[in-house]
């Protein structure tokens, strides 16, 4: 029986010096997909976790996807890392959503989710300080900018010295291309960087989270490894130079996801952190393969009845 690719989330905490070694961190919370084999339409993915600190609360935004439905974006938050609010849906569209990159700019909170199903890179804005709902605000990059391509994936923005750097990925023939756009305002207009595409690689071309800054002030990019399977692991690159005219980076570490730990044995594809209550909080996800026997059986029966109905229907 065919197994379904599922994802789960793990949050960990520790010192900044430990952040690249998951084995040294302690677990705060795990969020699982539906694990019961008899679920009819199970939640098979909880993934792409993003952390955001706002008004002394730690927010966790993530994708939730049922096997028969588009992904939606959910949020839960905490003030003490022990008690978490009940997850609420913060964004749903008639198309698939994932990768809820949330950030603050000029006093407002925004989100750039993955909206590759419609092609564009879109900006959403929080309705209020509860961050319980986001509304569409503006299209940042339309689908016809890159040679008529459709499907920007895993986009995030980084502001440095008044310039907004918008990074995204497009897949062509199983190879991921990292594109970079710049603008002098968050809302654009964005123009493709002279060095774009920055990377053309199934191993390093798709981001595994937003750009990060380490304790030494180095700017870092995390990339998900899709060379053999989707999201097998995460690699770390250091950005040596990023300006309106120049972009340089180099690989400094491979395989941040420790596959010798049972929770991560099938790999993962997200890695990002924030500081909260004096600790470095890390958000990761992990892959797992699961069989849903009752779902598979009812799905096959539904296909049989659908074919039979079409055959018997006079229309």
C-alpha positions in Angstrom: 0.0 0.0 0.0 1.4 3.4 -1.0 2.6 5.6 1.8 1.9 9.3 2.0 4.6 11.9 2.6 3.8 13.7 5.9 5.4 16.5 7.8 5.5 17.4 11.6 7.0 20.3 13.5 9.5 20.4 16.4 10.4 23.5 18.4 13.6 23.5 20.4 15.5 26.0 22.7 19.1 26.6 23.7 22.0 28.9 23.5 23.0 30.7 20.3 26.2 28.6 20.3 24.1 25.4 20.1 21.7 26.5 17.4 23.4 24.5 14.5 23.4 21.4 16.6 19.9 20.1 17.3 21.2 17.3 19.5 22.3 19.9 22.1 18.9 21.7 22.3 16.0 20.8 24.5 12.5 20.1 23.0 9.8 22.7 23.7 6.9 21.3 21.6 6.0 18.8 18.9 3.1 19.3 16.5 2.1 16.1 14.6 -0.1 15.4 11.6 -3.0 13.0 12.1 -1.4 9.6 13.0 -4.6 7.5 13.2 -4.7 5.1 10.2 -8.5 5.3 9.8 -8.9 9.0 9.2 -11.0 9.7 6.1 -9.3 13.0 5.2 -6.3 13.2 7.5 -4.1 16.2 8.2 -1.0 14.9 6.5 1.2 18.1 6.7 2.0 20.5 9.5 5.2 22.2 8.2 7.0 25.4 7.2 7.1 26.7 10.8 8.0 30.4 11.2 8.5 32.1 14.6 7.8 35.8 15.2 8.1 37.8 18.4 5.5 40.5 18.9 4.4 42.4 22.1 6.3 39.9 24.3 4.5 36.9 22.8 6.1 34.2 20.6 4.0 33.4 17.6 4.3 30.2 15.6 2.9 30.3 12.0 2.7 27.1 10.0 1.1 25.3 7.1 -1.6 22.7 7.7 -2.8 20.5 4.9 -5.3 17.7 4.7 -4.7 15.0 2.1 -7.7 16.1 0.0 -7.5 19.9 0.6 -5.3 22.9 -0.1 -2.9 24.0 2.5 -4.1 26.7 5.0 -2.0 28.8 7.4 -2.4 28.5 11.1 -1.1 30.2 14.2 -0.5 29.5 17.9 1.3 31.7 20.4 2.7 31.7 23.9 4.0 34.1 26.6 6.0 31.6 28.6 6.9 28.7 26.3 4.7 26.4 28.4 1.1 27.4 27.7 0.1 27.8 24.0 -3.1 29.1 22.6 -5.4 26.9 20.6 -4.4 27.1 16.9 -6.4 29.4 14.7 -6.6 29.7 10.9 -5.0 33.1 9.9 -5.3 32.7 6.2 -7.2 30.6 3.7 -7.5 31.1 0.0 -9.2 29.1 -2.8 -5.7 27.9 -3.7 -2.8 26.2 -1.9 -0.9 28.2 0.8 2.4 27.3 2.6 5.6 29.0 3.9 4.0 31.8 6.1 7.0 34.2 6.4 5.8 36.8 8.9 7.8 40.0 9.6 7.4 43.6 10.7 8.1 46.8 8.7 7.4 50.4 9.7 5.2 49.3 12.6 3.0 46.9 10.6 3.0 43.2 10.5 3.0 41.4 7.1 3.1 38.0 5.7 4.5 36.7 2.4 3.1 33.2 2.1 3.9 30.8 -0.8 1.2 31.4 -3.4 2.8 29.6 -6.2 -0.5 28.0 -7.3 -1.5 31.4 -8.7 2.0 32.3 -9.8 2.5 35.7 -8.0 4.5 36.7 -4.9 1.9 38.3 -2.7 2.0 40.5 0.4 -0.6 40.1 3.1 -1.1 42.5 6.1 -2.3 41.6 9.7 -5.7 43.0 10.4 -4.8 43.9 14.0 -2.3 43.1 16.8 -3.8 39.7 17.6 -2.2 38.5 14.3 -5.2 36.1 14.0 -6.1 37.2 10.5 -4.2 38.5 7.5 -5.7 40.2 4.4 -4.3 40.5 0.9 -2.5 43.8 0.5 -0.5 43.8 -2.7 1.2 41.7 -5.4 5.0 42.2 -5.2 6.1 40.2 -8.2 3.7 39.0 -10.9 4.0 35.6 -12.6 5.1 37.1 -16.0 8.3 38.7 -14.7 10.6 35.7 -15.1 10.1 34.5 -18.7 6.4 33.9 -18.2 7.1 31.3 -15.5 4.5 30.4 -12.9 5.1 29.3 -9.3 7.4 31.3 -7.1 8.2 29.2 -4.0 9.3 30.0 -0.5 9.7 33.7 -0.7 11.0 36.1 2.0 12.3 39.6 2.2 15.3 41.1 4.0 15.8 44.8 4.6 19.4 46.2 4.7 20.4 49.9 4.5 17.1 51.0 3.1 17.0 48.3 0.4 14.5 45.5 0.4 15.9 42.2 -0.9 13.2 39.7 -2.0 14.3 36.2 -2.5 12.3 33.4 -4.1 12.6 30.1 -6.1 11.3 28.6 -9.3 11.6 25.0 -10.2 12.5 24.0 -13.8 13.1 20.3 -14.8 13.7 19.3 -11.1 16.3 22.1 -10.6 15.6 25.0 -8.2 16.6 28.5 -9.3 17.1 31.1 -6.6 15.9 34.5 -7.8 16.6 37.9 -6.1 14.6 41.1 -6.5 15.3 44.5 -5.0 13.3 47.6 -4.2 13.5 50.8 -2.2 10.1 50.3 -0.7 8.4 47.1 0.7 5.6 47.4 -1.8 8.0 47.9 -4.7 8.4 48.1 -7.6 10.8 45.2 -7.5 13.5 44.7 -10.1 15.5 41.5 -10.7 19.0 41.7 -9.3 22.0 41.7 -11.7 23.3 38.5 -10.2 19.9 36.7 -10.3 19.4 33.8 -10.5 21.8 33.4 -7.6 21.8 29.6 -7.6 20.7 26.8 -10.0 20.8 23.6 -8.0 18.4 20.9 -6.7 20.6 20.8 -3.6 20.8 24.5 -2.7 18.4 26.4 -4.9 15.3 26.5 -2.7 15.2 28.3 0.6 14.5 26.5 3.9 13.5 29.6 5.8 14.2 33.3 5.9 17.7 34.9 5.9 19.3 34.7 9.3 22.0 36.6 11.2 24.4 34.8 13.5 26.1 36.0 16.7 29.0 37.3 14.6 26.7 39.4 12.4 27.1 37.1 9.4 24.1 36.9 7.1 23.1 33.3 6.4 20.8 31.5 4.0 19.4 28.1 4.7 18.6 25.9 1.7 16.6 22.7 1.4 18.0 19.7 -0.3 15.7 18.4 -3.0 18.4 16.5 -5.0 17.1 13.0 -4.4 13.7 13.6 -2.8 11.7 16.7 -1.8 13.0 18.4 1.3 15.5 15.7 2.5 17.7 18.0 4.6 18.9 21.6 5.1 22.3 23.1 4.3 23.7 26.4 5.5 25.3 29.1 3.3 27.0 32.4 4.3 26.3 35.5 2.3 29.6 37.2 1.8 28.3 40.3 0.0 24.8 41.5 -0.8 24.2 44.9 -2.4 22.2 46.3 -5.3 24.9 45.3 -7.7 26.7 42.3 -6.1 25.7 39.0 -4.4 28.2 36.4 -3.2 27.7 33.3 -1.0 29.4 30.1 -0.1 28.4 26.8 1.5 29.6 26.5 5.1 27.7 23.5 6.5 25.7 20.5 5.2 22.9 18.4 6.8 21.7 20.5 9.7 18.8 18.0 10.2 20.3 15.1 12.2 18.7 12.0 10.5 20.2 9.7 13.2 17.5 11.1 15.6 14.3 9.1 15.1 12.1 12.2 14.9 14.2 13.4 11.9 15.1 10.0 10.4 13.5 10.9 7.0 14.9 14.4 6.9 13.2 17.8 7.0 13.1 21.1 5.1 12.7 24.1 7.4 15.1 25.8 9.8 14.8 29.2 11.4 15.1 30.8 14.8 14.3 33.8 17.0 15.4 35.1 20.4 12.7 35.0 23.1 13.0 35.2 26.9 16.8 35.1 26.8 16.8 31.9 24.7 17.3 31.0 21.1 14.1 29.3 19.9 14.5 27.0 16.8 11.7 25.9 14.5 12.1 22.8 12.4 10.0 20.4 10.5 10.5 16.7 9.8 9.3 14.3 7.1 7.6 10.9 7.8 5.9 8.4 5.6 2.5 7.1 6.7 -0.1 4.7 5.5 -3.8 5.6 5.9 -5.5 2.3 5.1 -9.2 3.4 5.5 -8.6 6.6 3.6 -7.0 4.6 0.7 -9.9 2.1 0.7 -12.7 4.8 0.7 -10.8 6.8 -2.0 -10.6 3.8 -4.3 -14.3 3.0 -3.7 -15.2 6.6 -4.5 -13.4 6.4 -7.8 -15.2 3.1 -8.7 -18.6 4.6 -7.9 -17.8 7.7 -9.9 -16.8 5.7 -13.0 -20.0 3.5 -12.6 -22.2 6.6 -12.3 -20.7 8.1 -15.4 -21.3 4.9 -17.3 -24.9 4.6 -16.2 -25.7 8.3 -16.6 -27.7 9.2 -19.8 -26.1 12.7 -19.9 
